[in-house]
Amino acid sequence: MLKKVRIVLSVLIFGLITFYFLDFAELLPNKFHVLAHIQFVSALMSFSFIALVILIVLTLLLGRIYCSVICPMGVLQDIINWISQKTVKKKKRFRFSPAKNIVRWSVLTIAVCSFLCGFTVLLGLLDPYSAFGRIITNIFKPVYMIGNNLLESIFSRFDNYTFYQVDASLLSISSFIIGLVTFLIIGYLAWKHGRMWCNTICPVGTLLGFVSRFSLFKIRIDENKCTHCMVCGTKCKASCIDSKNQKIDYTRCVDCFDCLESCKEGALVYSLPSSTLKKGQQLVTSDTSKRRFLFIGMATAVTAPKVMAQTQSVLATVAGKVSDKRKTPIIPPGSISLTHFQTHCTSCHLCISKCPSHVLKPAFMEYGIAGMMQPTMFFEKGFCNFDCTVCGDVCPNGAIKPLTIEQKHLTQMGKVVFTEENCIVYTDGTSCGACSEHCPTQALSMIPYKDGLTIPHVDTNICVGCGGCEYVCPARPFRAVHIEGNKVQQEAHPFTEIKEEKIKVDDFGF
């Protein structure tokens, strides 16, 4: 029964978290982002003490239930392992393997030190929830959206418009590669070795494993009933049951309960100490180090952006235009500052997945190597909706603070920059004004130019950096208006809407 309850709960939480990432039609209410807020690293980064206390107390009572029920990456590994059990002809048997404690604590120490030094990218790579979010957002969501588009094309032929076409392109090549490599490594380890990644690399698993040594409820071996058949050890995907010596390494046990039903003698019991242990019986935690650990390193090329930048500079010089390359990246509204954002964001990509305007994308080298995969704003396919606060609402780490609509209206993510040499009014002698029409704060207005034409004029004090002007600007290859991000987000000056005067017509008006 314990195993069945664990499976039902884990599948339910895993399914909801996964679909919340995939859901572009907003079928799930926005309140489901609470499932992201109860993840361990997210609670730690956002200083959510209530969530942290609950997770610690839960571990002290029941052991590493978090790893087997709440953590989506842990459940994903169980699913992969289950598939391997069902598809491989040769029956898979696990065996006890001593913990690689030097590797475990070294990885945890490096992750903590890198976080304290502001190098959050390493913590983001190792955090199980963030890694899971990147896998779903960058690998499976495009496939999910392609499937939606295929259904739309089929249903529309029968005049059924339940589905609609969506953009299924990759958000970022670099994030796709990192997500794919992460999935392949963790998937391979889960397929071959069960929970090896959780108990060797994952810093959350190492930390909660230390706490679980003191948990009240544990899987305990009754020496009087145990016949040394060693079947329980072959079922333990955490490789933590030393059947020969009747010992269990509680720092690695994830409470999957697979071993309980395998013991025909009833020698394994999940209970309090007093209910199973006889006087003089000892429970020894195995901390020896023998298991092999494979570490795969991957270097990402950083020369491509430099080559592209040089090419753009050459084109701009030849065409007599000025490059619109952004010098300062734009952080999401509510991020306070670039420093605050980078020290709290672990690149889980939930804000990217839920952004209705599709303006948030994973960064490559815009923030430098320390900010790889963290979300930044691009306005090629849209602009930040003036009334939208979704990214701050769903962020589980506190990297993006929640804003009210009124606060969002005055949050200045960046400032508009107008380059007259690129404007088609200047280059082609034709009227435009698209940027002014799409500016919600009237930071861009049209003033007289020459020959009856008007040209944009900028008031950066009331600009919020939403990117509406950059998105609609027709000038190519370089836009005439673009947004430069603020390293520290500021409060824009309130703007006054221009109201059209109503003309009262007494008669027919002529």
DOVEX-767727 format. One record per residue (C-alpha): residue in one letter; x, y, z. Coordinates in steps of 0.1 Angstrom, whole numbers. Example, Ala and Ser with C-alpha at 12.3 -4.5 7.8 and 13.67 -1.06 7.14 Angstrom:
! residues 2
- residu/c1/c2/c3
- A/123/-45/78
- S/137/-11/71
This chain:
! residues 510
- residu/c1/c2/c3
- M/0/0/0
- L/28/24/8
- K/43/19/-27
- K/9/24/-44
- V/3/56/-24
- R/38/69/-33
- I/32/61/-70
- V/-2/78/-71
- L/11/110/-54
- S/43/112/-75
- V/25/107/-108
- L/-1/133/-99
- I/25/159/-89
- F/48/150/-118
- G/19/152/-143
- L/7/186/-130
- I/42/202/-130
- T/50/188/-165
- F/17/199/-180
- Y/21/233/-164
- F/53/238/-183
- L/37/225/-215
- D/4/243/-212
- F/4/272/-237
- A/-34/275/-238
- E/-36/283/-201
- L/-58/253/-193
- L/-44/250/-159
- P/-50/280/-136
- N/-20/302/-128
- K/-22/291/-91
- F/-5/259/-100
- H/28/277/-99
- V/28/268/-62
- L/41/234/-73
- A/73/252/-83
- H/75/271/-51
- I/77/239/-30
- Q/109/227/-47
- F/138/227/-24
- V/163/250/-42
- S/134/274/-52
- A/123/277/-16
- L/159/283/-6
- M/166/309/-32
- S/133/328/-25
- F/139/326/13
- S/105/308/17
- F/111/297/52
- I/77/280/55
- A/83/258/25
- L/119/250/37
- V/107/241/72
- I/80/219/58
- L/104/200/36
- I/130/196/64
- V/104/184/89
- L/90/160/63
- T/124/146/58
- L/131/142/95
- L/98/124/99
- L/96/102/68
- G/130/103/51
- R/136/114/15
- I/100/115/5
- Y/108/147/-13
- C/130/128/-38
- S/105/101/-45
- V/73/122/-46
- I/78/159/-50
- C/109/163/-71
- P/99/159/-108
- M/134/149/-118
- G/134/120/-93
- V/100/108/-107
- L/113/112/-143
- Q/142/88/-134
- D/117/64/-119
- I/97/65/-151
- I/128/59/-172
- N/139/30/-150
- W/104/15/-151
- I/105/16/-189
- S/139/-1/-190
- Q/125/-28/-167
- K/96/-34/-191
- T/115/-33/-223
- V/149/-50/-216
- K/146/-88/-220
- K/173/-95/-195
- K/158/-89/-161
- K/176/-60/-144
- R/189/-66/-109
- F/205/-39/-88
- R/232/-46/-62
- F/246/-28/-32
- S/272/-2/-40
- P/290/19/-13
- A/283/56/-14
- K/308/79/-32
- N/308/104/-4
- I/339/123/-16
- V/322/131/-49
- R/288/138/-33
- W/301/163/-8
- S/326/178/-33
- V/297/186/-57
- L/276/201/-29
- T/305/222/-17
- I/313/235/-52
- A/276/243/-58
- V/273/262/-25
- C/306/281/-31
- S/297/290/-66
- F/263/303/-54
- L/279/324/-27
- C/303/338/-53
- G/274/348/-76
- F/282/321/-102
- T/246/308/-102
- V/249/290/-135
- L/265/260/-118
- L/238/257/-92
- G/213/260/-120
- L/229/231/-139
- L/228/209/-108
- D/194/219/-93
- P/171/190/-102
- Y/139/211/-106
- S/157/237/-129
- A/172/209/-150
- F/138/193/-153
- G/123/226/-164
- R/149/232/-191
- I/144/196/-204
- I/106/201/-207
- T/107/236/-220
- N/135/232/-246
- I/130/196/-257
- F/95/184/-251
- K/75/216/-254
- P/84/221/-291
- V/74/185/-298
- Y/41/191/-279
- M/34/222/-299
- I/42/204/-332
- G/17/178/-322
- N/-9/206/-315
- N/-3/221/-349
- L/-7/186/-366
- L/-40/182/-348
- E/-51/217/-359
- S/-44/209/-395
- I/-64/177/-393
- F/-94/191/-373
- S/-96/222/-394
- R/-103/201/-425
- F/-135/190/-408
- D/-144/226/-398
- N/-135/219/-362
- Y/-114/247/-348
- T/-107/234/-313
- F/-70/237/-319
- Y/-50/266/-333
- Q/-16/271/-348
- V/13/281/-325
- D/50/288/-329
- A/69/255/-324
- S/104/268/-330
- L/133/263/-306
- L/138/290/-281
- S/176/288/-280
- I/201/264/-296
- S/224/266/-267
- S/197/259/-241
- F/184/230/-263
- I/218/214/-264
- I/223/218/-227
- G/188/204/-220
- L/194/175/-244
- V/228/166/-229
- T/213/168/-194
- F/185/146/-204
- L/207/120/-220
- I/231/119/-191
- I/204/116/-164
- G/184/93/-186
- Y/213/70/-192
- L/222/68/-155
- A/185/61/-146
- W/182/34/-174
- K/214/16/-162
- H/218/25/-125
- G/185/37/-112
- R/189/66/-88
- M/227/70/-93
- W/224/107/-103
- C/203/115/-72
- N/228/99/-49
- T/260/109/-65
- I/256/143/-83
- C/225/160/-71
- P/233/185/-43
- V/197/184/-30
- G/199/146/-27
- T/231/149/-7
- L/218/175/17
- L/185/157/23
- G/203/125/25
- F/223/138/55
- V/190/150/71
- S/173/116/65
- R/199/98/86
- F/179/112/116
- S/144/105/103
- L/120/87/126
- F/103/65/100
- K/128/43/82
- I/129/10/63
- R/144/-13/89
- I/157/-49/87
- D/144/-74/112
- E/175/-97/117
- N/154/-125/132
- K/133/-128/100
- C/159/-120/74
- T/172/-151/56
- H/200/-134/37
- C/182/-141/4
- M/195/-107/-9
- V/163/-101/-30
- C/157/-67/-15
- G/191/-55/-26
- T/184/-65/-62
- K/152/-44/-62
- C/168/-13/-46
- K/174/13/-74
- A/193/35/-49
- S/217/6/-43
- C/217/13/-6
- I/207/-21/9
- D/236/-42/20
- S/216/-75/23
- K/247/-95/32
- N/255/-74/63
- Q/218/-64/69
- K/226/-27/67
- I/209/2/49
- D/225/34/39
- Y/198/59/49
- T/216/88/33
- R/207/73/-1
- C/174/56/5
- V/147/76/-14
- D/117/57/2
- C/105/42/-31
- F/93/11/-10
- D/101/-13/-39
- C/121/-34/-14
- L/91/-39/10
- E/70/-60/-14
- S/100/-80/-26
- C/107/-95/9
- K/86/-126/12
- E/97/-131/49
- G/84/-97/60
- A/118/-88/73
- L/116/-53/59
- V/94/-28/77
- Y/89/9/73
- S/83/21/109
- L/95/39/140
- P/125/25/158
- S/106/11/188
- S/82/-9/167
- T/108/-31/149
- L/141/-30/166
- K/149/-54/193
- K/173/-46/221
- G/209/-47/210
- Q/201/-45/173
- Q/222/-20/154
- L/215/1/124
- V/247/11/107
- T/248/36/79
- S/272/26/52
- D/295/55/42
- T/323/37/24
- S/333/48/-10
- K/336/23/-39
- R/311/31/-66
- R/322/44/-99
- F/311/78/-111
- L/312/90/-146
- F/316/128/-151
- I/310/142/-186
- G/322/177/-195
- M/310/198/-223
- A/325/231/-236
- T/302/255/-254
- A/317/275/-283
- V/318/313/-276
- T/333/325/-308
- A/301/325/-329
- P/285/356/-312
- K/317/375/-318
- V/318/366/-355
- M/281/376/-359
- A/288/409/-341
- Q/317/417/-364
- T/296/408/-395
- Q/269/432/-384
- S/294/460/-378
- V/307/456/-414
- L/272/456/-429
- A/263/487/-409
- T/294/505/-421
- V/287/496/-457
- A/250/506/-456
- G/257/538/-437
- K/236/526/-408
- V/242/521/-371
- S/240/486/-355
- D/211/481/-332
- K/229/454/-312
- R/219/457/-275
- K/247/465/-252
- T/228/458/-219
- P/205/428/-218
- I/169/434/-205
- I/159/415/-174
- P/122/407/-168
- P/101/432/-150
- G/103/429/-112
- S/139/416/-112
- I/151/447/-93
- S/186/446/-107
- L/209/425/-128
- T/229/415/-97
- H/198/404/-78
- F/184/386/-108
- Q/216/366/-115
- T/222/356/-79
- H/186/342/-75
- C/178/327/-109
- T/185/290/-115
- S/172/289/-151
- C/142/267/-145
- H/126/284/-175
- L/91/284/-160
- C/88/321/-167
- I/99/314/-203
- S/74/287/-207
- K/45/307/-193
- C/52/341/-210
- P/21/348/-231
- S/40/372/-254
- H/70/349/-260
- V/95/376/-254
- L/115/357/-227
- K/141/334/-241
- P/172/317/-226
- A/203/338/-228
- F/235/326/-244
- M/263/350/-236
- E/242/381/-231
- Y/249/380/-194
- G/283/364/-197
- I/291/328/-189
- A/277/332/-154
- G/242/340/-168
- M/240/313/-194
- M/204/300/-198
- Q/189/327/-176
- P/159/344/-192
- T/163/377/-211
- M/140/397/-233
- F/140/396/-271
- F/114/415/-292
- E/116/397/-325
- K/83/379/-321
- G/64/402/-297
- F/67/427/-269
- C/60/427/-232
- N/23/432/-226
- F/17/464/-207
- D/-7/447/-182
- C/11/413/-179
- T/27/402/-146
- V/29/364/-153
- C/67/360/-150
- G/68/375/-115
- D/37/355/-104
- V/52/322/-114
- C/89/327/-105
- P/97/303/-76
- N/131/317/-67
- G/123/353/-60
- A/145/363/-89
- I/115/381/-104
- K/94/397/-77
- P/56/398/-82
- L/42/431/-94
- T/7/446/-94
- I/-5/460/-127
- E/0/495/-114
- Q/36/487/-104
- K/42/471/-137
- H/31/503/-155
- L/59/522/-138
- T/86/496/-138
- Q/114/507/-162
- M/132/476/-175
- G/151/497/-201
- K/150/528/-222
- V/143/533/-258
- V/171/544/-281
- F/162/561/-314
- T/188/560/-342
- E/178/585/-369
- E/202/571/-395
- N/182/538/-396
- C/147/553/-397
- I/129/549/-430
- V/116/585/-426
- Y/153/596/-429
- T/166/569/-454
- D/135/566/-477
- G/118/599/-472
- T/85/582/-464
- S/61/585/-435
- C/59/558/-408
- G/51/564/-371
- A/46/527/-363
- C/67/530/-331
- S/46/559/-318
- E/14/541/-325
- H/24/511/-305
- C/40/529/-275
- P/16/525/-244
- T/32/553/-225
- Q/37/578/-253
- A/74/578/-247
- L/77/580/-285
- S/59/608/-302
- M/61/622/-338
- I/74/657/-343
- P/77/677/-376
- Y/106/667/-397
- K/107/681/-433
- D/86/680/-465
- G/55/675/-443
- L/69/644/-427
- T/72/636/-390
- I/99/617/-372
- P/101/600/-338
- H/110/620/-307
- V/120/601/-274
- D/111/609/-238
- T/130/582/-219
- N/116/593/-185
- I/82/577/-192
- C/95/548/-212
- V/92/514/-195
- G/111/493/-220
- C/82/471/-231
- G/97/467/-266
- G/65/475/-285
- C/83/501/-306
- E/113/478/-313
- Y/89/449/-324
- V/70/470/-349
- C/98/490/-364
- P/101/481/-401
- A/136/494/-406
- R/161/467/-417
- P/187/453/-414
- F/189/474/-382
- R/159/488/-365
- A/156/525/-359
- V/144/520/-323
- H/156/495/-298
- I/156/490/-260
- E/187/492/-239
- G/183/474/-206
- N/187/489/-172
- K/212/472/-149
- V/190/485/-120
- Q/153/487/-128
- Q/140/522/-122
- E/106/538/-116
- A/94/555/-147
- H/76/589/-145
- P/38/587/-147
- F/25/595/-181
- T/-7/613/-190
- E/-30/598/-216
- I/-41/622/-243
- K/-78/621/-244
- E/-96/629/-277
- E/-119/659/-274
- K/-155/651/-281
- I/-171/675/-306
- K/-208/681/-300
- V/-228/684/-332
- D/-260/704/-327
- D/-275/698/-362
- F/-262/679/-391
- G/-227/693/-388
- F/-227/712/-421
